[in-house]
Amino acid sequence: MAAKVKPVQPTEIKDKKIARQVIEQIRKPIPSSVYQKHEQIAAYIDKFFK
């Protein structure tokens, strides 16, 4: 009996590549400009609801 070899699907390779990219982005530090923008948005929302 010959063993059947399952071919590698391209989606599996893409999923691994996407997962690696996501992990790299998560590990990167968040720039201070993002924090400042979030603070401005939070202040605007607080002002709107008060």
Predicted model as a PDB file, atoms N, CA, C, CB and O in Angstrom, pLDDT in the B-factor column:
MODEL        1                                                                  
ATOM      1  N   MET A   1       0.835  -1.181   0.000  1.00 57.00           N  
ATOM      2  CA  MET A   1       0.000   0.000   0.000  1.00 57.00           C  
ATOM      3  C   MET A   1       0.883   1.249   0.000  1.00 57.00           C  
ATOM      4  CB  MET A   1      -0.951  -0.005   1.215  1.00 57.00           C  
ATOM      5  O   MET A   1       1.848   1.361   0.755  1.00 57.00           O  
ATOM      6  N   ALA A   2       0.521   2.156  -0.855  1.00 63.00           N  
ATOM      7  CA  ALA A   2       1.254   3.420  -0.924  1.00 63.00           C  
ATOM      8  C   ALA A   2       0.585   4.431   0.007  1.00 63.00           C  
ATOM      9  CB  ALA A   2       1.305   3.963  -2.392  1.00 63.00           C  
ATOM     10  O   ALA A   2      -0.640   4.518   0.087  1.00 63.00           O  
ATOM     11  N   ALA A   3       1.415   5.179   0.695  1.00 66.00           N  
ATOM     12  CA  ALA A   3       0.874   6.201   1.592  1.00 66.00           C  
ATOM     13  C   ALA A   3       0.507   7.435   0.780  1.00 66.00           C  
ATOM     14  CB  ALA A   3       1.892   6.563   2.710  1.00 66.00           C  
ATOM     15  O   ALA A   3       1.272   7.893  -0.068  1.00 66.00           O  
ATOM     16  N   LYS A   4      -0.675   7.958   1.058  1.00 72.00           N  
ATOM     17  CA  LYS A   4      -1.100   9.165   0.358  1.00 72.00           C  
ATOM     18  C   LYS A   4      -0.486  10.381   1.044  1.00 72.00           C  
ATOM     19  CB  LYS A   4      -2.650   9.272   0.322  1.00 72.00           C  
ATOM     20  O   LYS A   4      -0.507  10.499   2.269  1.00 72.00           O  
ATOM     21  N   VAL A   5       0.051  11.270   0.241  1.00 67.00           N  
ATOM     22  CA  VAL A   5       0.646  12.493   0.766  1.00 67.00           C  
ATOM     23  C   VAL A   5      -0.335  13.623   0.518  1.00 67.00           C  
ATOM     24  CB  VAL A   5       2.037  12.790   0.107  1.00 67.00           C  
ATOM     25  O   VAL A   5      -0.761  13.867  -0.612  1.00 67.00           O  
ATOM     26  N   LYS A   6      -0.682  14.303   1.591  1.00 67.00           N  
ATOM     27  CA  LYS A   6      -1.626  15.414   1.463  1.00 67.00           C  
ATOM     28  C   LYS A   6      -0.863  16.639   0.955  1.00 67.00           C  
ATOM     29  CB  LYS A   6      -2.338  15.720   2.833  1.00 67.00           C  
ATOM     30  O   LYS A   6       0.097  17.075   1.590  1.00 67.00           O  
ATOM     31  N   PRO A   7      -1.282  17.195  -0.183  1.00 66.00           N  
ATOM     32  CA  PRO A   7      -0.590  18.383  -0.677  1.00 66.00           C  
ATOM     33  C   PRO A   7      -0.830  19.587   0.238  1.00 66.00           C  
ATOM     34  CB  PRO A   7      -1.048  18.707  -2.104  1.00 66.00           C  
ATOM     35  O   PRO A   7      -1.887  19.710   0.856  1.00 66.00           O  
ATOM     36  N   VAL A   8       0.153  20.459   0.312  1.00 61.00           N  
ATOM     37  CA  VAL A   8       0.025  21.649   1.153  1.00 61.00           C  
ATOM     38  C   VAL A   8      -0.860  22.654   0.427  1.00 61.00           C  
ATOM     39  CB  VAL A   8       1.426  22.269   1.485  1.00 61.00           C  
ATOM     40  O   VAL A   8      -0.614  23.006  -0.727  1.00 61.00           O  
ATOM     41  N   GLN A   9      -1.870  23.095   1.115  1.00 63.00           N  
ATOM     42  CA  GLN A   9      -2.787  24.063   0.521  1.00 63.00           C  
ATOM     43  C   GLN A   9      -2.188  25.467   0.610  1.00 63.00           C  
ATOM     44  CB  GLN A   9      -4.166  24.013   1.225  1.00 63.00           C  
ATOM     45  O   GLN A   9      -1.553  25.795   1.612  1.00 63.00           O  
ATOM     46  N   PRO A  10      -2.373  26.293  -0.405  1.00 62.00           N  
ATOM     47  CA  PRO A  10      -1.833  27.653  -0.343  1.00 62.00           C  
ATOM     48  C   PRO A  10      -2.430  28.482   0.784  1.00 62.00           C  
ATOM     49  CB  PRO A  10      -2.066  28.353  -1.652  1.00 62.00           C  
ATOM     50  O   PRO A  10      -1.778  29.396   1.291  1.00 62.00           O  
ATOM     51  N   THR A  11      -3.665  28.175   1.183  1.00 64.00           N  
ATOM     52  CA  THR A  11      -4.286  28.937   2.265  1.00 64.00           C  
ATOM     53  C   THR A  11      -3.555  28.704   3.584  1.00 64.00           C  
ATOM     54  CB  THR A  11      -5.766  28.557   2.407  1.00 64.00           C  
ATOM     55  O   THR A  11      -3.462  29.611   4.411  1.00 64.00           O  
ATOM     56  N   GLU A  12      -3.036  27.497   3.782  1.00 64.00           N  
ATOM     57  CA  GLU A  12      -2.294  27.214   5.011  1.00 64.00           C  
ATOM     58  C   GLU A  12      -1.039  28.072   5.077  1.00 64.00           C  
ATOM     59  CB  GLU A  12      -1.927  25.720   5.096  1.00 64.00           C  
ATOM     60  O   GLU A  12      -0.698  28.598   6.136  1.00 64.00           O  
ATOM     61  N   ILE A  13      -0.358  28.211   3.957  1.00 64.00           N  
ATOM     62  CA  ILE A  13       0.850  29.032   3.915  1.00 64.00           C  
ATOM     63  C   ILE A  13       0.491  30.495   4.159  1.00 64.00           C  
ATOM     64  CB  ILE A  13       1.577  28.870   2.559  1.00 64.00           C  
ATOM     65  O   ILE A  13       1.191  31.189   4.897  1.00 64.00           O  
ATOM     66  N   LYS A  14      -0.585  30.965   3.549  1.00 72.00           N  
ATOM     67  CA  LYS A  14      -1.021  32.350   3.735  1.00 72.00           C  
ATOM     68  C   LYS A  14      -1.382  32.604   5.194  1.00 72.00           C  
ATOM     69  CB  LYS A  14      -2.222  32.667   2.826  1.00 72.00           C  
ATOM     70  O   LYS A  14      -1.034  33.644   5.752  1.00 72.00           O  
ATOM     71  N   ASP A  15      -2.076  31.656   5.806  1.00 79.00           N  
ATOM     72  CA  ASP A  15      -2.479  31.819   7.201  1.00 79.00           C  
ATOM     73  C   ASP A  15      -1.262  31.972   8.102  1.00 79.00           C  
ATOM     74  CB  ASP A  15      -3.327  30.628   7.657  1.00 79.00           C  
ATOM     75  O   ASP A  15      -1.265  32.809   9.005  1.00 79.00           O  
ATOM     76  N   LYS A  16      -0.223  31.175   7.870  1.00 80.00           N  
ATOM     77  CA  LYS A  16       0.982  31.274   8.684  1.00 80.00           C  
ATOM     78  C   LYS A  16       1.649  32.628   8.481  1.00 80.00           C  
ATOM     79  CB  LYS A  16       1.961  30.138   8.343  1.00 80.00           C  
ATOM     80  O   LYS A  16       2.121  33.249   9.434  1.00 80.00           O  
ATOM     81  N   LYS A  17       1.684  33.078   7.234  1.00 83.00           N  
ATOM     82  CA  LYS A  17       2.311  34.368   6.927  1.00 83.00           C  
ATOM     83  C   LYS A  17       1.532  35.495   7.589  1.00 83.00           C  
ATOM     84  CB  LYS A  17       2.388  34.594   5.398  1.00 83.00           C  
ATOM     85  O   LYS A  17       2.127  36.401   8.172  1.00 83.00           O  
ATOM     86  N   ILE A  18       0.217  35.447   7.504  1.00 82.00           N  
ATOM     87  CA  ILE A  18      -0.630  36.473   8.128  1.00 82.00           C  
ATOM     88  C   ILE A  18      -0.448  36.437   9.641  1.00 82.00           C  
ATOM     89  CB  ILE A  18      -2.127  36.262   7.755  1.00 82.00           C  
ATOM     90  O   ILE A  18      -0.351  37.487  10.276  1.00 82.00           O  
ATOM     91  N   ALA A  19      -0.402  35.257  10.218  1.00 83.00           N  
ATOM     92  CA  ALA A  19      -0.233  35.133  11.669  1.00 83.00           C  
ATOM     93  C   ALA A  19       1.094  35.731  12.107  1.00 83.00           C  
ATOM     94  CB  ALA A  19      -0.318  33.660  12.103  1.00 83.00           C  
ATOM     95  O   ALA A  19       1.153  36.413  13.130  1.00 83.00           O  
ATOM     96  N   ARG A  20       2.156  35.490  11.355  1.00 86.00           N  
ATOM     97  CA  ARG A  20       3.463  36.068  11.692  1.00 86.00           C  
ATOM     98  C   ARG A  20       3.432  37.589  11.614  1.00 86.00           C  
ATOM     99  CB  ARG A  20       4.547  35.520  10.756  1.00 86.00           C  
ATOM    100  O   ARG A  20       4.005  38.268  12.466  1.00 86.00           O  
ATOM    101  N   GLN A  21       2.764  38.126  10.595  1.00 86.00           N  
ATOM    102  CA  GLN A  21       2.667  39.581  10.449  1.00 86.00           C  
ATOM    103  C   GLN A  21       1.897  40.190  11.613  1.00 86.00           C  
ATOM    104  CB  GLN A  21       1.989  39.947   9.119  1.00 86.00           C  
ATOM    105  O   GLN A  21       2.283  41.237  12.133  1.00 86.00           O  
ATOM    106  N   VAL A  22       0.818  39.546  12.022  1.00 82.00           N  
ATOM    107  CA  VAL A  22       0.016  40.052  13.135  1.00 82.00           C  
ATOM    108  C   VAL A  22       0.836  40.038  14.425  1.00 82.00           C  
ATOM    109  CB  VAL A  22      -1.272  39.211  13.306  1.00 82.00           C  
ATOM    110  O   VAL A  22       0.803  40.999  15.194  1.00 82.00           O  
ATOM    111  N   ILE A  23       1.564  38.962  14.661  1.00 83.00           N  
ATOM    112  CA  ILE A  23       2.384  38.867  15.868  1.00 83.00           C  
ATOM    113  C   ILE A  23       3.462  39.954  15.873  1.00 83.00           C  
ATOM    114  CB  ILE A  23       3.033  37.469  15.972  1.00 83.00           C  
ATOM    115  O   ILE A  23       3.737  40.543  16.918  1.00 83.00           O  
ATOM    116  N   GLU A  24       4.071  40.223  14.721  1.00 86.00           N  
ATOM    117  CA  GLU A  24       5.075  41.288  14.635  1.00 86.00           C  
ATOM    118  C   GLU A  24       4.463  42.640  14.962  1.00 86.00           C  
ATOM    119  CB  GLU A  24       5.707  41.321  13.239  1.00 86.00           C  
ATOM    120  O   GLU A  24       5.073  43.446  15.664  1.00 86.00           O  
ATOM    121  N   GLN A  25       3.257  42.894  14.455  1.00 82.00           N  
ATOM    122  CA  GLN A  25       2.596  44.171  14.713  1.00 82.00           C  
ATOM    123  C   GLN A  25       2.216  44.308  16.180  1.00 82.00           C  
ATOM    124  CB  GLN A  25       1.354  44.314  13.835  1.00 82.00           C  
ATOM    125  O   GLN A  25       2.296  45.403  16.737  1.00 82.00           O  
ATOM    126  N   ILE A  26       1.808  43.224  16.810  1.00 83.00           N  
ATOM    127  CA  ILE A  26       1.429  43.266  18.218  1.00 83.00           C  
ATOM    128  C   ILE A  26       2.653  43.560  19.081  1.00 83.00           C  
ATOM    129  CB  ILE A  26       0.772  41.936  18.646  1.00 83.00           C  
ATOM    130  O   ILE A  26       2.558  44.293  20.065  1.00 83.00           O  
ATOM    131  N   ARG A  27       3.788  42.999  18.722  1.00 84.00           N  
ATOM    132  CA  ARG A  27       4.994  43.169  19.524  1.00 84.00           C  
ATOM    133  C   ARG A  27       5.616  44.553  19.369  1.00 84.00           C  
ATOM    134  CB  ARG A  27       6.005  42.118  19.151  1.00 84.00           C  
ATOM    135  O   ARG A  27       6.410  44.966  20.215  1.00 84.00           O  
ATOM    136  N   LYS A  28       5.271  45.280  18.301  1.00 82.00           N  
ATOM    137  CA  LYS A  28       5.838  46.610  18.103  1.00 82.00           C  
ATOM    138  C   LYS A  28       5.270  47.559  19.149  1.00 82.00           C  
ATOM    139  CB  LYS A  28       5.546  47.132  16.671  1.00 82.00           C  
ATOM    140  O   LYS A  28       4.091  47.461  19.489  1.00 82.00           O  
ATOM    141  N   PRO A  29       6.093  48.484  19.670  1.00 83.00           N  
ATOM    142  CA  PRO A  29       5.561  49.453  20.629  1.00 83.00           C  
ATOM    143  C   PRO A  29       4.622  50.442  19.925  1.00 83.00           C  
ATOM    144  CB  PRO A  29       6.716  50.211  21.331  1.00 83.00           C  
ATOM    145  O   PRO A  29       4.811  50.775  18.755  1.00 83.00           O  
ATOM    146  N   ILE A  30       3.620  50.895  20.658  1.00 79.00           N  
ATOM    147  CA  ILE A  30       2.647  51.841  20.107  1.00 79.00           C  
ATOM    148  C   ILE A  30       3.271  53.233  20.122  1.00 79.00           C  
ATOM    149  CB  ILE A  30       1.302  51.818  20.921  1.00 79.00           C  
ATOM    150  O   ILE A  30       3.791  53.656  21.154  1.00 79.00           O  
ATOM    151  N   PRO A  31       3.232  53.955  19.000  1.00 83.00           N  
ATOM    152  CA  PRO A  31       3.821  55.293  18.958  1.00 83.00           C  
ATOM    153  C   PRO A  31       3.063  56.268  19.858  1.00 83.00           C  
ATOM    154  CB  PRO A  31       3.839  55.816  17.521  1.00 83.00           C  
ATOM    155  O   PRO A  31       1.866  56.107  20.097  1.00 83.00           O  
ATOM    156  N   SER A  32       3.776  57.281  20.354  1.00 87.00           N  
ATOM    157  CA  SER A  32       3.158  58.251  21.254  1.00 87.00           C  
ATOM    158  C   SER A  32       2.080  59.058  20.550  1.00 87.00           C  
ATOM    159  CB  SER A  32       4.211  59.185  21.828  1.00 87.00           C  
ATOM    160  O   SER A  32       1.144  59.529  21.196  1.00 87.00           O  
ATOM    161  N   SER A  33       2.194  59.228  19.233  1.00 88.00           N  
ATOM    162  CA  SER A  33       1.172  59.979  18.496  1.00 88.00           C  
ATOM    163  C   SER A  33      -0.194  59.296  18.586  1.00 88.00           C  
ATOM    164  CB  SER A  33       1.584  60.134  17.024  1.00 88.00           C  
ATOM    165  O   SER A  33      -1.230  59.962  18.601  1.00 88.00           O  
ATOM    166  N   VAL A  34      -0.185  57.980  18.646  1.00 87.00           N  
ATOM    167  CA  VAL A  34      -1.446  57.231  18.768  1.00 87.00           C  
ATOM    168  C   VAL A  34      -2.071  57.503  20.134  1.00 87.00           C  
ATOM    169  CB  VAL A  34      -1.209  55.699  18.571  1.00 87.00           C  
ATOM    170  O   VAL A  34      -3.279  57.716  20.239  1.00 87.00           O  
ATOM    171  N   TYR A  35      -1.233  57.495  21.192  1.00 89.00           N  
ATOM    172  CA  TYR A  35      -1.739  57.786  22.527  1.00 89.00           C  
ATOM    173  C   TYR A  35      -2.336  59.190  22.586  1.00 89.00           C  
ATOM    174  CB  TYR A  35      -0.621  57.640  23.565  1.00 89.00           C  
ATOM    175  O   TYR A  35      -3.398  59.385  23.178  1.00 89.00           O  
ATOM    176  N   GLN A  36      -1.669  60.160  21.984  1.00 92.00           N  
ATOM    177  CA  GLN A  36      -2.157  61.539  21.989  1.00 92.00           C  
ATOM    178  C   GLN A  36      -3.485  61.645  21.259  1.00 92.00           C  
ATOM    179  CB  GLN A  36      -1.129  62.477  21.348  1.00 92.00           C  
ATOM    180  O   GLN A  36      -4.395  62.332  21.723  1.00 92.00           O  
ATOM    181  N   LYS A  37      -3.604  60.975  20.132  1.00 93.00           N  
ATOM    182  CA  LYS A  37      -4.856  60.996  19.358  1.00 93.00           C  
ATOM    183  C   LYS A  37      -5.989  60.376  20.175  1.00 93.00           C  
ATOM    184  CB  LYS A  37      -4.684  60.235  18.011  1.00 93.00           C  
ATOM    185  O   LYS A  37      -7.105  60.895  20.172  1.00 93.00           O  
ATOM    186  N   HIS A  38      -5.717  59.278  20.869  1.00 92.00           N  
ATOM    187  CA  HIS A  38      -6.740  58.624  21.684  1.00 92.00           C  
ATOM    188  C   HIS A  38      -7.169  59.535  22.837  1.00 92.00           C  
ATOM    189  CB  HIS A  38      -6.217  57.277  22.229  1.00 92.00           C  
ATOM    190  O   HIS A  38      -8.350  59.589  23.180  1.00 92.00           O  
ATOM    191  N   GLU A  39      -6.221  60.243  23.427  1.00 93.00           N  
ATOM    192  CA  GLU A  39      -6.559  61.174  24.517  1.00 93.00           C  
ATOM    193  C   GLU A  39      -7.443  62.303  23.998  1.00 93.00           C  
ATOM    194  CB  GLU A  39      -5.274  61.758  25.159  1.00 93.00           C  
ATOM    195  O   GLU A  39      -8.389  62.709  24.673  1.00 93.00           O  
ATOM    196  N   GLN A  40      -7.146  62.809  22.810  1.00 94.00           N  
ATOM    197  CA  GLN A  40      -7.965  63.863  22.218  1.00 94.00           C  
ATOM    198  C   GLN A  40      -9.379  63.362  21.953  1.00 94.00           C  
ATOM    199  CB  GLN A  40      -7.330  64.371  20.918  1.00 94.00           C  
ATOM    200  O   GLN A  40     -10.350  64.067  22.231  1.00 94.00           O  
ATOM    201  N   ILE A  41      -9.498  62.168  21.426  1.00 94.00           N  
ATOM    202  CA  ILE A  41     -10.812  61.592  21.140  1.00 94.00           C  
ATOM    203  C   ILE A  41     -11.584  61.376  22.443  1.00 94.00           C  
ATOM    204  CB  ILE A  41     -10.667  60.253  20.366  1.00 94.00           C  
ATOM    205  O   ILE A  41     -12.778  61.664  22.518  1.00 94.00           O  
ATOM    206  N   ALA A  42     -10.897  60.868  23.466  1.00 93.00           N  
ATOM    207  CA  ALA A  42     -11.556  60.635  24.758  1.00 93.00           C  
ATOM    208  C   ALA A  42     -12.034  61.951  25.358  1.00 93.00           C  
ATOM    209  CB  ALA A  42     -10.601  59.921  25.739  1.00 93.00           C  
ATOM    210  O   ALA A  42     -13.134  62.019  25.907  1.00 93.00           O  
ATOM    211  N   ALA A  43     -11.215  62.999  25.257  1.00 94.00           N  
ATOM    212  CA  ALA A  43     -11.612  64.309  25.778  1.00 94.00           C  
ATOM    213  C   ALA A  43     -12.817  64.840  25.008  1.00 94.00           C  
ATOM    214  CB  ALA A  43     -10.437  65.310  25.692  1.00 94.00           C  
ATOM    215  O   ALA A  43     -13.727  65.409  25.610  1.00 94.00           O  
ATOM    216  N   TYR A  44     -12.837  64.667  23.715  1.00 93.00           N  
ATOM    217  CA  TYR A  44     -13.959  65.123  22.895  1.00 93.00           C  
ATOM    218  C   TYR A  44     -15.240  64.381  23.265  1.00 93.00           C  
ATOM    219  CB  TYR A  44     -13.647  64.929  21.402  1.00 93.00           C  
ATOM    220  O   TYR A  44     -16.307  64.987  23.368  1.00 93.00           O  
ATOM    221  N   ILE A  45     -15.133  63.086  23.462  1.00 91.00           N  
ATOM    222  CA  ILE A  45     -16.306  62.272  23.834  1.00 91.00           C  
ATOM    223  C   ILE A  45     -16.824  62.707  25.219  1.00 91.00           C  
ATOM    224  CB  ILE A  45     -15.942  60.740  23.839  1.00 91.00           C  
ATOM    225  O   ILE A  45     -18.029  62.856  25.420  1.00 91.00           O  
ATOM    226  N   ASP A  46     -15.900  62.906  26.162  1.00 90.00           N  
ATOM    227  CA  ASP A  46     -16.306  63.363  27.489  1.00 90.00           C  
ATOM    228  C   ASP A  46     -17.020  64.706  27.418  1.00 90.00           C  
ATOM    229  CB  ASP A  46     -15.092  63.465  28.409  1.00 90.00           C  
ATOM    230  O   ASP A  46     -18.037  64.911  28.081  1.00 90.00           O  
ATOM    231  N   LYS A  47     -16.486  65.618  26.616  1.00 89.00           N  
ATOM    232  CA  LYS A  47     -17.107  66.942  26.459  1.00 89.00           C  
ATOM    233  C   LYS A  47     -18.483  66.815  25.830  1.00 89.00           C  
ATOM    234  CB  LYS A  47     -16.218  67.864  25.603  1.00 89.00           C  
ATOM    235  O   LYS A  47     -19.402  67.541  26.207  1.00 89.00           O  
ATOM    236  N   PHE A  48     -18.639  65.907  24.879  1.00 87.00           N  
ATOM    237  CA  PHE A  48     -19.904  65.713  24.172  1.00 87.00           C  
ATOM    238  C   PHE A  48     -20.991  65.178  25.106  1.00 87.00           C  
ATOM    239  CB  PHE A  48     -19.708  64.756  22.993  1.00 87.00           C  
ATOM    240  O   PHE A  48     -22.143  65.605  25.029  1.00 87.00           O  
ATOM    241  N   PHE A  49     -20.628  64.248  25.984  1.00 85.00           N  
ATOM    242  CA  PHE A  49     -21.617  63.617  26.851  1.00 85.00           C  
ATOM    243  C   PHE A  49     -21.889  64.367  28.144  1.00 85.00           C  
ATOM    244  CB  PHE A  49     -21.177  62.245  27.176  1.00 85.00           C  
ATOM    245  O   PHE A  49     -22.832  64.023  28.857  1.00 85.00           O  
ATOM    246  N   LYS A  50     -21.091  65.385  28.471  1.00 75.00           N  
ATOM    247  CA  LYS A  50     -21.331  66.129  29.701  1.00 75.00           C  
ATOM    248  C   LYS A  50     -22.304  67.243  29.485  1.00 75.00           C  
ATOM    249  CB  LYS A  50     -20.049  66.677  30.252  1.00 75.00           C  
ATOM    250  O   LYS A  50     -22.622  67.976  30.422  1.00 75.00           O  
TER     251      LYS A  50                                                      
ENDMDL                                                                          
END                                                                             
